[in-house]
Amino acid sequence: MSRQREREEFLVALAKEGVPMERELGWALLRYARTLHRLAEAQCNGDWPADNGQRPTAACHVCDSLWAPEAIRDQKCPDCRTKAAVRQLLDGTGIEPIFSGDPREAVLKLRLPSGRTNDWGQTGFCVPS
């Protein structure tokens, strides 16, 4: 299945769930999922802005993971900042985010009010990245 089709099906599924789309919620979730996926791959491979042992690093004050010092802002790594933005976006919608740091699976899933899932473990609704 093409990535575009996965994204369209995700947006349609959110609309069927009655998720308010007035804030471009679906598109923002897709963007954040892609960012989280890219950061998970960087951590897994040791690519910038994550640590690969070849440059000076700084620890995130929230999750204690190591990142390039220029990536740390407000004492938070890009991963923690993105997760905070997702939580803020979903605040008041009745949807709970589920985060995973493994780039081989969906790094962002949603626990929908209806309980609908589409992942193998039946834990949440995957946001395509």
N, C-alpha and C positions, 0 to 999 in steps of 0.2 A: 504494500500500500504506500502511496506517495505521502510525503510529509505534509503537503498542502491539504490532501484529503483528510489526514489525521487531525489537522488543526480545525478544518471545517466541521468535522464530525464532533470534535470536542465542543466547539462553540454552539452547535445545534443541541448537543446533550445538555449543556448548561442552560440554554433557553428553555428546554423542555422541563428542566428541574425547577424553573421559576426563579432562577438566579437573576437578580437585578443587573441589567447590562447598561444602565445609564452612565456609569463611570468608565465605560470601555473595559470592564472588569476582565472579560475573557481574553482580550488582546494583551492586557497587562500581565495576566497570569502566564500566557504563552511566552512573553518576553522574559519574565522572571525565571520560568522553567529553563529556558535556553541559557540564561546567564548562570544559573545554578549547575546546569549540566557541564558547561564550559569550565567552571571553577572546580567541579568534582574531577573532571579529566585532568586539569592542571595539578591538582593535589595528588592524584593517582600516578601521574607521569613525572612529577617534579618539575613541571613547566612553570614559567613566570605566570602569575605573581606568587605561586606557591614555592616552597623550599625544595631545592634539589641538592643542597649541600655545597653548591659552588659559589654562593654569594652570601653576604651578611643577611641575617634574618631577624625578624621581630615577632614576638608572640602576641597573638590576639588576646586581649584581656577578658573576652567572653568565653571563647572555646579553647584557648591555649594552643591552637595550631600555629605553625610557623609560616610566615609569609614574607615577601620582600618588604622592607621597611616603608617604601613609598606607597605600598598598597594599604597600609594601616592608616585609617582616618578616624578620629574621635575614639581612639583606642579599640576600634573594631576592624576586623578583616572584611574583605569584600563579601565573603560567604555570609557572615553574621549580619552585615548591613542589608544584603538582599533578602535574607530570611525575615528580618525585621520589617522590611518594606512589604513583603507578602502578608505578614500578620496584620499590618496596618491596613492594607488594601481590603482584607477579608473581615476586618473588625465590623461587627454589627450585621453581617450577612447570614450568620448561622452556619457558616462553613468553616471547618477546622483544617488547617494545612498539616500534612504529614511530610516530613523531610527525610530524604535518604542521601547519604554521601557517596553511594555506589553508582558510578556512571554507566554500569551495565544494565541498570533498571531505571524506572522513572524516578527522578530525583525529587519530584514534587507530585504529591497525590493530595486529593481533597476528600475529606470526610463530609459527604453531603447530608443534608437533613433527612433526605428520603432513605439513606442507607445504601443507595446504589453504588456498586463497585464494578470495576472492569479489569482488575488485576488478578494474577494467579492466586495470591494469598487472600483475596477478598477483604483487603484492608482499606481500600480507598479507590477513588476515581483518578486515573493517571492523567496528568497534564503533559501532552506531547512536547518534546523538546526537539 
